[in-house]
Amino acid sequence: MPNARAYHLTRRGILAAGGALGLGVALAACGKDDTENGGSGKGSAKDAGPWSFKDDRGTTAEAKATPKNIVAFTGTAAALYDYGIQVKGVFGPTETPEGKPDVQAGDMDISKLEILGNVWGEFNVEKYAALAPELLVTDMWEKNALWYVPDQSKDKILKLAPSVALKAAEINMPAALARRAQLAESLGADLKSKQFADAKARFEQAAERLRKAAKARPGIKVLIGSGSADLFYISSPERPTDLKYFKELGVDIITPSKLDATGWFEELSWENAAKYEADIIMMDNRTGTLQPGDLAKSKPTWAGLPAVKAGQVIPRVTEPIYSYAKCAPILEDLAKAIENAKKVA
């Protein structure tokens, strides 16, 4: 995404990250590819020694003791939770309009969390300060832009506690997973536990299954889409962590021919939804995007797509929860879809 758009986001820019964001959410994120820098791990939840962690901006967060009052972007908080690290507050999609946990909340009990903001642009600085935060953690999709930390209040927010920002684009899924695990370990997670070993082994087995499925079915083409009322967004596989990894494993992902200026996706009117022939469609599962059931009722061109008629549409976890336990099923589901797909395009 061009630098000019990294800080001045239009409605179209809001729809950029990972393919297309739902209504009321937006792009703002990133970092420096630094998967080797890791956390220095000085101290843990069991001792009071100094703590530090070098993030993907190249910034080192430091504290006199391992942070315990942690506030994080919801999806990142959910990943930390899977490693046994609980946060005090969250910001980002956490609760649906029906009062249920958002997909990005993972296994967290949201009733026990202080929700500082539930949609793009919301971040209650007063509530944040009241939590006496010792660490802020979020993702980055574009360089030096912090995911779901509003620009207008960013300076106030960052003055209240050290911050860590981890890349959610430009690197592949294993690299993103490794970074969250490094952070969790620095905060006291036990990466030598059987639970961690089993989750990582399942992820690695899922990756191998997807590699074999892609190799066995080389003609199966996969389209990555996201639906809004007016447009069908087709994501490029070049930047998101999940799509980069799928390609590395051999999955034939369709690359749009006319990307918008951000380089993330191509916009199609629904009249032109059939521009690309696909055997499988992966559709953005985030709150605010139109789901296949909605599209079937309102978009005749959607219903006519070969993959749709064949029942070969699966969800795409556009913003993965970067724990091995949560990412393994993503690979397994895609592998299963490719293994069972009919050639329809």
N, C-alpha and C positions, 0 to 999 in steps of 0.2 A: 504494500500500500504506500503510495507516495507520501513523503514527509508532510506535504501541505495538508493532506487529509488525515494525518495521524492525530492532529490536534483540533481541526475544524471539521467536525463531522456533520454531513448532511443526512437527510433521511436515507439516501442510498448508501452512504457510508455506514449508517447504523445497521444495514443489512449485510455487512461484509464478512464478519468473522465466521469462519468455519463454513461458509456457504451463504447463509442468510439467517439473520436473527429474527426472532419473533417480534410482535408488536410490543413497543415499550421497552425494548432492550437495545444495546448499542455496542459499537466497537470501541475499544480503548485498551490497548495492552501491548505487551511484548517483552523484549529482553535481548540479552547478549548471549549467544550460544557458548555456554561455559560448563558443559556437563562434567568436566574433570575437576572443577574447583571445589565442589561439594561443600559440606559443612565441616568446620574445624572440630566440631564435637567437643569443645572444651566445657565439660560439665554435662550433667544429665538431670533428669527429674529427681534423681536420688542424691545429688550433691549440690552444694551451694557455690561451686566454683564459677569462674567467669565463663561466659558463653559467647560464641560468635558463629556467624554463618555468612558465607559469601554467596550472594544471589546472582541471578542471571543478568542483572544490570552491571555487575562487577562491583556492586556496593556491599560492604560488610556490615551486617547488623551486629551490634554488640550489647551485652548486658552483664551486670555484675553476677547474676545467677541465671540459671535456665528459666526462660519465661514460662509462666503458668497461666497468667491472664492473657489468653490469646484471642484475637479477633481475626476472622478470615472470610474471604469470599466463600460462598456456600459450597461450591463444588470442591474447593481446596480443603475446606473444613471437613467435608465428608471423606476425603482421602485420608486426612490425618486421623480421623475417627477410626478408620479401618486399621490403623496402626496403633491404636490405643491412646492417641492424643486427643483430648477433648478441648473444645474452645468455649469461650464464654459468650461470644456474640458473632453474628454473621451478617453479611450484606450480599445482595444479589438474590436471584429467584429462590425462594425458600418455601413459600406457601401459596397454593393455588387459590383462586377466588372462592373455591368451595371449602377452603380451610384445610385441605389435605397437603401433605408434603410434596413439594415440587420434585421432579425427577432428579434435580441436581442436589437434593438434600441427602440422597443415599439412605443409609441406615440410621441417621441421627434422629433423636427425639426432639423435634423442633419446638415442642412445648417447653423445653428446658433451656432454650436459647433466647438471647436478646436479639431480636431482628432489627437491625439498624436501617435497613432499606430493603424493599422486596422487588423493586423494579429499577430500571436504569435511571440514574439521576438522583435517586434517594439515598441519603446517608445521614443519619441523625448524629451530628457531631457531639451534641450535648449528652446523649445516651452513651456514645462511645467514650467520652471523657469520664463519665460516671462509672464505667467498668474498670477504671484504673488500668488501662491496657499496657501490657509489657511487650507485645509484639503484634504487628499487623502483617497478614500474609494474603497475597493475591496472585492472580495469573497475569501474564502479559501476552498479548496477541500482536502488538506492534511495538516498535522500539520505544522504551521509556514512557509508555502509557499504561497506567495501572488499571486493571480490569475492575469496573464498577466502583472506582474511587472517583467521584465527580471532580472535574477540573476546577470548578468554582470554589470548592472547599478543600481541595487537595493539600494546600499549604498548611491549613489549620490541622488537618488530620495527621499529616506526617510529622508535625511537631510534637505530638502527644506520645509517640512510642516509636521504637525502631521498626523498620519494615523490611519484608522479604518479598520479592517478586520473582516468579518462576515462569519460564517460557511455556507457552501453550501453542506455539506455531514455530515453523522453520526447522524444528528438530523432529525426529520420529517418536513414536509412542514409547519404545523402550527407554529412550533418553529422558523423556518427560517423567516416566515412572521412576527411574533411578534418582532423579533430582528430588522428587517428593519423598522418596524413601530416605534419602540422605538427610533431608530436613527433619523428618519424623525421628530419625535416629538421634539427631543432635538434641531433640527435645525430650528424649528419654525412651523412645520406642525400642523394643527388643527385636532386632532383625535376625537374631539367632533362634527365634522361637519356631516351633513346629508349624504354627499357624502361618507365619510369614513364608517359611520354606514351602509349605504345601500350596499356598496361593501363587507363589512365583513359579513353581513347577507346573501348576495348571496353566498358567499364562504361556509358558514356553511350549507346553504340549499343544495348546490351542494354536499357537503360531505355526507350529510344524504341521498341524492338521490343515490350516488354511493354505500353507505353502503347497502341500500335496494336492489339495482340492483344485487350486489354481492351475497347477501343472497338468492335472488330469483332465481339466475342462478349459483348455486354452481359448476356446471360441466364445466363452460366456462373457458378455460385456455388461459392466455395472455402471449405472448412472447415479450420481449423488445429487439429490434435489431437496428443495425447500419451497413450501408453498405459502403464498400470501393471496389476498383477495384479487389482486390485479396481475401478479407476476409469478412465474415459475423460475426459480433460481437454480442454475446448474453450477455446482462447485468444481473448481479446479483441484486436482489432487496434489498440487505442487507445494502447498504451504501447511495445511493442517496436519497435526501429528498423526492422526489416525489414517488419513488417506495416504500420506507419505509412506507409512508402514505397510499398508495394504499393497501399494505398488511395489515396494521392495520385496514383498512376499510373492509377487507375480500376478496379482489380481489385475485384470484388464479393466481399468477405470477410464471412462470416457473423459477426455480433456476438452472443455468447451473451446470453440474456435475464435470467439469474440469476447474475451474477458473485458469487464469494465475497468476503469482506470485504477482500481485498487488491486487488480490482479487476483481477486479471490473467486469471482463467479461471473457467469453470463446471465443477463436478464432476458427472459423470454415472455412475451405475452402468451396468455393461455391459448390463443388461436394458433400459436406456433409451438405448442408443447411437444409436438411429435418431431421436432427438428433432429433429434438424436435417437438412433435406434438402440434400444437396450434390452437385455434379457432379464436383468434384475434392476430394480430401483430401490435405493436406500433413501428414505425420507426423514428429514430433520424431525426429531422427536420433542423439541423444546416447547415449553409453554408459550402460546402466542402464535405459533405457526399452524397452518392448516394441516390437519392430519388426513390420511387416505379416506377415512369415512366421510369427512367433511367435503373433500374434493369430489367424491363419487356422487354426492347430492347436488353439487353446484357447478361442476366443470365437465361438460360433455367430452371435451378433448382429452381430459385425464382418463375418463372411463374407457376411451378408445385406444389407449396405449397398449401395445402388445404385452408388456410385462404386467400391466394392471389386469388385463383380461385373463392372463395365465395365473394370476394370484401370486406373482413373484415380486411382491413389494414388502420390504422389511424396514424396521425403524433404523435410523442412524442416530447414535448417541453423539451428537455434534460437539458437545462439550463433555468429554469423558471425565469421570471421577478417577483421578490417576492413582489408583491402588491396583495391585495385581489382581485382587479379588474381583474388582469391578470391571477391569479391562479384559480379563480372560473370556467372559461370556460374549463380549463384542466380537472377538475373533471366532469363537465357536459358532455364533449365529450366522456370521457371513460364510464361514466354511460350509455349514449345513445348507445354506441357501444355494451356494455354488454346486455342491454335490448333488442336490436334488433338482436343479434348474433344468427346464426344457429350453432348447434353443428356439427363441421366438422372434428374434430380430435379424 
